[in-house]
Amino acid sequence: MSILVIDVGTSGVRAAVVRQDATISFELHREVLPDSPAPGLVEFDAAAMATAALDVARTVLTDHGPVDGVGIANQRGSTVVWDRATGEPIGPGLGWQDLRTVGECLVLGAEGIRMAPNVSATKVAWLLDQFDPDRDRDLCFGTVDSWIAWNLTKGDLHVTDMSNAGVSGLVDLAGTPTWSERVLERLRIPASILPRIVDSTGVVGEASALPGAPPIAGIAGDQQSSLIGQGCVQRGLAKITFGTGGMLDLCLGPDRPSFDVRGEGGTFPIVGWREAGELVWGLEAIMLSAGTNVEWLRDDLGIIATAAESHDVASQVDSTDGVVYVPALLGLGTPTWDYGARGALLGITRGTSRPHVVRAVLEGVAQRGADLVEAAEADGGLAIPVLRVDGGMSANPTFIQAVADATGRPVEVSPALEATTLGAAFLAGLATGAWAGWDDVAAAWQPRATVEPGRTCDRDRWRDAVSRAAGWHTDLSALDF
């Protein structure tokens, strides 16, 4: 048996076939870049995104042949509103990084509705205010999973799963999670435009736009899909995806977190997935910049030629020789949520060399990873015995060793650089019989490498460095969502 996965990321669309032995083949990527028409604005062409998704999926199926099901993984929070009759978007898609609704989020916070600008709720309201101010058009709202499912089924399916809906800002996670009447009323969002919430694993419709019309049987947001793809399907298992930013997700099983919005450690409750109406919960901790710091070394400072060279240069020295780097280029996320913090390079001497700086950057990102682990353990009330990692930075051996050292625990490296593909495949495969149950998903995890801690890091010194980077822009540091 085999599963087609369509994975829609921030910068492009990927289609791939996942086989029953959890190997990936026939992978094809198409770049679909967002646009930034002004500072803080991030838009994308939703029609071009849908066309790219259909093109890569059809090409993969032509090369591979029929599949038994389709799984969808997607960037979360990005928002599309389209006309129900024509299927045409009414305006630009708004990317999850888009900040045009920061002011509205602050107003909502003063009214007791805490909402960050990266979620969908205020983006939907903005699109409606611009293109349907009277709220009299027959429209559909969807996050990217909804939009792709709509196009795969030629407009027959308007759905989302709870892993996406739960981080949209439109769902009340207290009690039985459902669309929040309070938020809908406050933002003047008609309930008629909302997708139907379905299970993350289960057949929901046929992808009639694809050859053979395979069933759509799995849907999940990218981070939850990565959690599943790395076999973290049992309580206490966690992963970090080190991409442009960094996301730690911890599986809690059926136990709901003790808080509804944000814990004392700075983590958020998430729905990992829903099966047969039953929820699996998790926690999420966020690092605002991870691989961005390596890009800074490459593109702005010019001290490395490629991201991969960061390993070669950093490995020329055994330590940073006292240099500490705080990767707060966009502020600090979990645990402090200080948007006014800025990057800091401390402890430089006349003897500081290029390798010391590059190693300090890698170790700084690793230390932030340890911050996320500590926050998740505190808010989740349990220990994380081993850490699993994927994302672009997981290919860097020096960095992975630094993560093991900073966290003080073994690090298991995903065999797939982007485990989201595997997670979406598992969800679809559970519904179509490729895998018998969650024990099979857990057993499929075969790390590419396991790295043990090699030295003890000075976490107190790290915290002192973070305190020096904090509050650099006091007006931004005062923001809280």
Secondary structure, 3 states (H helix, E strand, C coil): CEEEEEEECCCEEEEEEEECCCCEEEEEEEECCCECCCCCCCEECHHHHHHHHHHHHHHHHHHHCCCCEEEEEECCCCEEEEECCCCCECCCEECCCCCCCHHHHHHHHHCCCCCCCCCCHHHHHHHHHHHCCCCCCCEEEEEHHHHHHHHHCCCCCCEEEHHHHCCCCCEECCCCCEECHHHHHHHCCCHHHCCEEECCEEEEEECCCCCCCCEEEEEEEHHHHHHHHCCCCCCCCEEEEECCCEEEEEEEECCCCCCCCCCCCCCEEEEEEEECCEEEEEEEEEECCCHHHHHHHHHHHCCCCCCCHHHHHHCCCCCCCCCEEECCCCCECCCCCECCCCCEEECCCCCCCHHHHHHHHHHHHHHHHHHHHHHHHHHHCCCCCCEEEECHHHHCHHHHHHHHHHHCCCEEECCCCCCHHHHHHHHHHHHHCCCCCHHHHHHCCCCCEEECCCCCCCHHHHHHHHHHHCCCCHHHHCCCC
